[in-house]
Amino acid sequence: MLFTRFFRRIIIKTGILLHQANKDIADATLPRFGNIPNDLTIELPRRIINPEHVFLGDNIRIGPGSCLNAITHYPPRSWLNNPQKDFNSQNFSPRITIGNRVTATANLQISSVSEVTIEDDVMFASSINITDGLHGYENANVPYKYQQIFRITPIRIKRGSWIGQNVVILPGVTIGELSIIGANSVVTRNIPDRCIAVGAPAKVIKKWDNANQKWLTTNGK
């Protein structure tokens, strides 16, 4: 019994030390961003591409498995070149901006060829995908990874909103201030301020009634 308690304490202390060591390594190996944020945590493992195009606020917490991908040219690697013919490469000037006190549980995936803006106090659950450009599919005779990026339009997620588990946010979308996007939703069009939207494509199901201080159900349009 005494041995069991002792062994349990050793395991707990070891776990705490490993967690702290992982945090120290994560902090020490952060790349140079487009600005110098204060009190930033992006846990390991992570992937940050072209960090000079990424601008971060203060007191940000992003969990493991994140990918911040500022795409300056496409294709980015030779293995994405079409082996059958020359590929018309594209050049971009992307910008990813993340505001103060933004939090993400894990697996936040942001890809930008134009501009993705996340305002202050946004909360992300796990496995969120945000992209402001799509792989082309105008020609069904060519593998889609060899076609140019198209439908390029900026994305904005406004202050204090909450993005649920497994949400996909597509190009051109603005999510309103203090709005909620339900789990597994695909957001294809703008969501107004102080609304709850769910589904694929996401539709507003509730709006905040400021006069009565409560949520009101809508017809889902």
Contacts in CASP RR format, 6 or more apart in sequence:
PFRMAT RR
TARGET T0000
AUTHOR 0000-0000-0000
METHOD contacts of the structure
MODEL  1
MLFTRFFRRIIIKTGILLHQANKDIADATLPRFGNIPNDLTIELPRRIIN
PEHVFLGDNIRIGPGSCLNAITHYPPRSWLNNPQKDFNSQNFSPRITIGN
RVTATANLQISSVSEVTIEDDVMFASSINITDGLHGYENANVPYKYQQIF
RITPIRIKRGSWIGQNVVILPGVTIGELSIIGANSVVTRNIPDRCIAVGA
PAKVIKKWDNANQKWLTTNGK
22 43 0 8 1.000
22 44 0 8 1.000
23 41 0 8 1.000
23 43 0 8 1.000
25 44 0 8 1.000
26 41 0 8 1.000
26 42 0 8 1.000
26 43 0 8 1.000
26 44 0 8 1.000
26 46 0 8 1.000
27 40 0 8 1.000
27 41 0 8 1.000
29 44 0 8 1.000
30 40 0 8 1.000
30 42 0 8 1.000
31 48 0 8 1.000
31 51 0 8 1.000
32 51 0 8 1.000
32 52 0 8 1.000
33 51 0 8 1.000
33 52 0 8 1.000
33 54 0 8 1.000
33 55 0 8 1.000
33 56 0 8 1.000
34 51 0 8 1.000
34 52 0 8 1.000
34 53 0 8 1.000
34 54 0 8 1.000
34 55 0 8 1.000
35 55 0 8 1.000
35 56 0 8 1.000
35 57 0 8 1.000
37 56 0 8 1.000
37 57 0 8 1.000
37 58 0 8 1.000
37 60 0 8 1.000
38 57 0 8 1.000
38 58 0 8 1.000
38 59 0 8 1.000
39 58 0 8 1.000
39 59 0 8 1.000
39 60 0 8 1.000
40 56 0 8 1.000
40 57 0 8 1.000
40 58 0 8 1.000
40 59 0 8 1.000
40 60 0 8 1.000
41 60 0 8 1.000
41 61 0 8 1.000
41 62 0 8 1.000
41 63 0 8 1.000
42 48 0 8 1.000
42 60 0 8 1.000
42 62 0 8 1.000
42 63 0 8 1.000
42 66 0 8 1.000
43 62 0 8 1.000
43 63 0 8 1.000
43 64 0 8 1.000
43 65 0 8 1.000
43 66 0 8 1.000
44 64 0 8 1.000
45 64 0 8 1.000
45 65 0 8 1.000
46 62 0 8 1.000
46 64 0 8 1.000
46 65 0 8 1.000
46 66 0 8 1.000
46 67 0 8 1.000
46 68 0 8 1.000
47 65 0 8 1.000
47 66 0 8 1.000
47 67 0 8 1.000
47 68 0 8 1.000
47 69 0 8 1.000
48 54 0 8 1.000
48 67 0 8 1.000
48 68 0 8 1.000
49 67 0 8 1.000
49 68 0 8 1.000
49 69 0 8 1.000
49 70 0 8 1.000
49 71 0 8 1.000
49 76 0 8 1.000
50 69 0 8 1.000
50 70 0 8 1.000
50 71 0 8 1.000
50 72 0 8 1.000
50 94 0 8 1.000
51 68 0 8 1.000
51 70 0 8 1.000
53 70 0 8 1.000
53 72 0 8 1.000
53 93 0 8 1.000
53 94 0 8 1.000
53 95 0 8 1.000
53 96 0 8 1.000
53 112 0 8 1.000
54 68 0 8 1.000
54 70 0 8 1.000
54 96 0 8 1.000
54 97 0 8 1.000
54 98 0 8 1.000
55 95 0 8 1.000
55 96 0 8 1.000
55 97 0 8 1.000
55 98 0 8 1.000
56 97 0 8 1.000
56 98 0 8 1.000
56 99 0 8 1.000
57 98 0 8 1.000
57 99 0 8 1.000
57 100 0 8 1.000
57 102 0 8 1.000
58 100 0 8 1.000
58 101 0 8 1.000
59 100 0 8 1.000
59 101 0 8 1.000
60 98 0 8 1.000
60 99 0 8 1.000
60 100 0 8 1.000
60 101 0 8 1.000
60 102 0 8 1.000
60 103 0 8 1.000
61 102 0 8 1.000
61 103 0 8 1.000
61 104 0 8 1.000
62 102 0 8 1.000
62 103 0 8 1.000
62 104 0 8 1.000
62 108 0 8 1.000
63 104 0 8 1.000
63 105 0 8 1.000
63 106 0 8 1.000
63 108 0 8 1.000
64 106 0 8 1.000
64 107 0 8 1.000
65 106 0 8 1.000
65 107 0 8 1.000
65 108 0 8 1.000
66 104 0 8 1.000
66 106 0 8 1.000
66 107 0 8 1.000
66 108 0 8 1.000
66 109 0 8 1.000
67 108 0 8 1.000
67 109 0 8 1.000
67 110 0 8 1.000
67 111 0 8 1.000
68 96 0 8 1.000
68 110 0 8 1.000
69 109 0 8 1.000
69 110 0 8 1.000
69 111 0 8 1.000
69 112 0 8 1.000
70 94 0 8 1.000
70 95 0 8 1.000
70 96 0 8 1.000
70 112 0 8 1.000
71 92 0 8 1.000
71 94 0 8 1.000
71 111 0 8 1.000
71 112 0 8 1.000
71 113 0 8 1.000
71 149 0 8 1.000
72 91 0 8 1.000
72 92 0 8 1.000
72 93 0 8 1.000
72 94 0 8 1.000
73 89 0 8 1.000
73 90 0 8 1.000
73 91 0 8 1.000
73 92 0 8 1.000
74 80 0 8 1.000
74 89 0 8 1.000
74 90 0 8 1.000
74 92 0 8 1.000
74 113 0 8 1.000
74 148 0 8 1.000
74 149 0 8 1.000
75 81 0 8 1.000
75 87 0 8 1.000
75 89 0 8 1.000
75 146 0 8 1.000
80 87 0 8 1.000
80 145 0 8 1.000
80 146 0 8 1.000
81 87 0 8 1.000
81 146 0 8 1.000
82 142 0 8 1.000
82 143 0 8 1.000
82 146 0 8 1.000
87 146 0 8 1.000
88 148 0 8 1.000
90 113 0 8 1.000
90 148 0 8 1.000
90 149 0 8 1.000
92 113 0 8 1.000
92 114 0 8 1.000
92 149 0 8 1.000
94 112 0 8 1.000
94 113 0 8 1.000
94 114 0 8 1.000
94 115 0 8 1.000
95 112 0 8 1.000
95 114 0 8 1.000
95 115 0 8 1.000
95 116 0 8 1.000
96 110 0 8 1.000
96 112 0 8 1.000
96 115 0 8 1.000
96 116 0 8 1.000
97 115 0 8 1.000
97 116 0 8 1.000
97 117 0 8 1.000
97 118 0 8 1.000
98 118 0 8 1.000
99 118 0 8 1.000
99 119 0 8 1.000
99 120 0 8 1.000
99 122 0 8 1.000
100 120 0 8 1.000
100 121 0 8 1.000
101 120 0 8 1.000
101 121 0 8 1.000
102 118 0 8 1.000
102 120 0 8 1.000
102 121 0 8 1.000
102 122 0 8 1.000
102 123 0 8 1.000
102 124 0 8 1.000
103 122 0 8 1.000
103 123 0 8 1.000
103 124 0 8 1.000
104 123 0 8 1.000
104 124 0 8 1.000
104 125 0 8 1.000
104 126 0 8 1.000
104 128 0 8 1.000
105 124 0 8 1.000
105 125 0 8 1.000
105 126 0 8 1.000
106 126 0 8 1.000
106 127 0 8 1.000
107 126 0 8 1.000
107 127 0 8 1.000
107 128 0 8 1.000
108 124 0 8 1.000
108 128 0 8 1.000
108 130 0 8 1.000
109 127 0 8 1.000
109 128 0 8 1.000
109 129 0 8 1.000
109 130 0 8 1.000
109 131 0 8 1.000
110 116 0 8 1.000
110 130 0 8 1.000
110 131 0 8 1.000
111 130 0 8 1.000
111 131 0 8 1.000
111 132 0 8 1.000
111 133 0 8 1.000
112 131 0 8 1.000
112 132 0 8 1.000
113 132 0 8 1.000
113 133 0 8 1.000
113 149 0 8 1.000
113 152 0 8 1.000
114 132 0 8 1.000
114 133 0 8 1.000
114 152 0 8 1.000
114 153 0 8 1.000
114 154 0 8 1.000
114 171 0 8 1.000
115 132 0 8 1.000
115 154 0 8 1.000
115 155 0 8 1.000
116 130 0 8 1.000
116 132 0 8 1.000
116 154 0 8 1.000
116 155 0 8 1.000
116 156 0 8 1.000
117 154 0 8 1.000
117 155 0 8 1.000
117 156 0 8 1.000
117 157 0 8 1.000
118 157 0 8 1.000
119 156 0 8 1.000
119 157 0 8 1.000
119 158 0 8 1.000
119 159 0 8 1.000
119 160 0 8 1.000
119 177 0 8 1.000
120 159 0 8 1.000
120 160 0 8 1.000
121 159 0 8 1.000
121 160 0 8 1.000
122 157 0 8 1.000
122 158 0 8 1.000
122 159 0 8 1.000
122 160 0 8 1.000
122 161 0 8 1.000
122 162 0 8 1.000
122 163 0 8 1.000
123 160 0 8 1.000
123 161 0 8 1.000
123 162 0 8 1.000
123 163 0 8 1.000
124 163 0 8 1.000
124 164 0 8 1.000
125 163 0 8 1.000
125 164 0 8 1.000
125 165 0 8 1.000
125 166 0 8 1.000
125 167 0 8 1.000
125 183 0 8 1.000
126 165 0 8 1.000
126 166 0 8 1.000
127 165 0 8 1.000
127 166 0 8 1.000
128 163 0 8 1.000
128 164 0 8 1.000
128 166 0 8 1.000
128 167 0 8 1.000
128 168 0 8 1.000
128 169 0 8 1.000
129 167 0 8 1.000
129 168 0 8 1.000
129 169 0 8 1.000
130 155 0 8 1.000
130 157 0 8 1.000
130 168 0 8 1.000
130 169 0 8 1.000
131 155 0 8 1.000
131 169 0 8 1.000
131 170 0 8 1.000
131 171 0 8 1.000
132 152 0 8 1.000
132 153 0 8 1.000
132 154 0 8 1.000
132 155 0 8 1.000
132 171 0 8 1.000
132 172 0 8 1.000
133 149 0 8 1.000
133 150 0 8 1.000
133 151 0 8 1.000
133 152 0 8 1.000
133 153 0 8 1.000
133 171 0 8 1.000
134 149 0 8 1.000
134 150 0 8 1.000
134 151 0 8 1.000
134 170 0 8 1.000
134 171 0 8 1.000
135 144 0 8 1.000
135 145 0 8 1.000
135 147 0 8 1.000
135 149 0 8 1.000
136 144 0 8 1.000
136 147 0 8 1.000
136 148 0 8 1.000
136 149 0 8 1.000
136 150 0 8 1.000
136 151 0 8 1.000
137 144 0 8 1.000
137 147 0 8 1.000
138 147 0 8 1.000
138 150 0 8 1.000
139 147 0 8 1.000
151 171 0 8 1.000
152 171 0 8 1.000
153 171 0 8 1.000
153 172 0 8 1.000
154 171 0 8 1.000
154 172 0 8 1.000
155 169 0 8 1.000
155 171 0 8 1.000
155 172 0 8 1.000
155 173 0 8 1.000
155 174 0 8 1.000
156 173 0 8 1.000
156 174 0 8 1.000
156 175 0 8 1.000
157 163 0 8 1.000
157 169 0 8 1.000
157 174 0 8 1.000
157 175 0 8 1.000
157 176 0 8 1.000
158 174 0 8 1.000
158 175 0 8 1.000
158 176 0 8 1.000
158 177 0 8 1.000
158 178 0 8 1.000
158 179 0 8 1.000
158 193 0 8 1.000
159 177 0 8 1.000
159 178 0 8 1.000
160 177 0 8 1.000
160 178 0 8 1.000
161 175 0 8 1.000
161 176 0 8 1.000
161 177 0 8 1.000
161 178 0 8 1.000
161 179 0 8 1.000
161 180 0 8 1.000
161 181 0 8 1.000
162 179 0 8 1.000
162 180 0 8 1.000
162 181 0 8 1.000
163 169 0 8 1.000
163 175 0 8 1.000
163 181 0 8 1.000
163 182 0 8 1.000
164 180 0 8 1.000
164 181 0 8 1.000
164 182 0 8 1.000
164 183 0 8 1.000
164 185 0 8 1.000
165 182 0 8 1.000
165 183 0 8 1.000
165 184 0 8 1.000
166 183 0 8 1.000
166 184 0 8 1.000
167 181 0 8 1.000
167 182 0 8 1.000
167 183 0 8 1.000
167 184 0 8 1.000
167 185 0 8 1.000
167 186 0 8 1.000
167 187 0 8 1.000
168 185 0 8 1.000
168 186 0 8 1.000
168 187 0 8 1.000
169 175 0 8 1.000
169 181 0 8 1.000
169 187 0 8 1.000
170 186 0 8 1.000
170 187 0 8 1.000
170 188 0 8 1.000
173 187 0 8 1.000
173 188 0 8 1.000
173 189 0 8 1.000
173 190 0 8 1.000
173 191 0 8 1.000
174 190 0 8 1.000
174 191 0 8 1.000
175 181 0 8 1.000
175 187 0 8 1.000
175 190 0 8 1.000
175 191 0 8 1.000
176 190 0 8 1.000
176 191 0 8 1.000
176 192 0 8 1.000
176 193 0 8 1.000
176 194 0 8 1.000
176 195 0 8 1.000
177 193 0 8 1.000
177 194 0 8 1.000
178 193 0 8 1.000
178 194 0 8 1.000
178 208 0 8 1.000
179 191 0 8 1.000
179 192 0 8 1.000
179 193 0 8 1.000
179 194 0 8 1.000
179 195 0 8 1.000
179 196 0 8 1.000
179 197 0 8 1.000
180 195 0 8 1.000
180 196 0 8 1.000
180 197 0 8 1.000
181 187 0 8 1.000
181 191 0 8 1.000
181 197 0 8 1.000
181 198 0 8 1.000
181 202 0 8 1.000
182 196 0 8 1.000
182 197 0 8 1.000
182 198 0 8 1.000
182 199 0 8 1.000
182 202 0 8 1.000
183 198 0 8 1.000
184 199 0 8 1.000
184 200 0 8 1.000
185 197 0 8 1.000
185 198 0 8 1.000
185 199 0 8 1.000
185 200 0 8 1.000
185 202 0 8 1.000
186 199 0 8 1.000
186 200 0 8 1.000
186 201 0 8 1.000
186 202 0 8 1.000
187 197 0 8 1.000
187 201 0 8 1.000
187 202 0 8 1.000
188 201 0 8 1.000
188 202 0 8 1.000
189 201 0 8 1.000
189 202 0 8 1.000
191 197 0 8 1.000
191 202 0 8 1.000
191 204 0 8 1.000
192 204 0 8 1.000
192 207 0 8 1.000
194 207 0 8 1.000
194 208 0 8 1.000
194 210 0 8 1.000
195 204 0 8 1.000
195 206 0 8 1.000
195 207 0 8 1.000
195 208 0 8 1.000
196 204 0 8 1.000
196 205 0 8 1.000
196 206 0 8 1.000
196 207 0 8 1.000
196 215 0 8 1.000
197 203 0 8 1.000
197 204 0 8 1.000
197 205 0 8 1.000
198 205 0 8 1.000
203 220 0 8 1.000
203 221 0 8 1.000
204 218 0 8 1.000
204 220 0 8 1.000
204 221 0 8 1.000
205 217 0 8 1.000
205 218 0 8 1.000
205 220 0 8 1.000
206 215 0 8 1.000
206 216 0 8 1.000
206 217 0 8 1.000
206 218 0 8 1.000
207 215 0 8 1.000
207 216 0 8 1.000
207 218 0 8 1.000
208 214 0 8 1.000
208 215 0 8 1.000
208 216 0 8 1.000
209 215 0 8 1.000
209 216 0 8 1.000
END
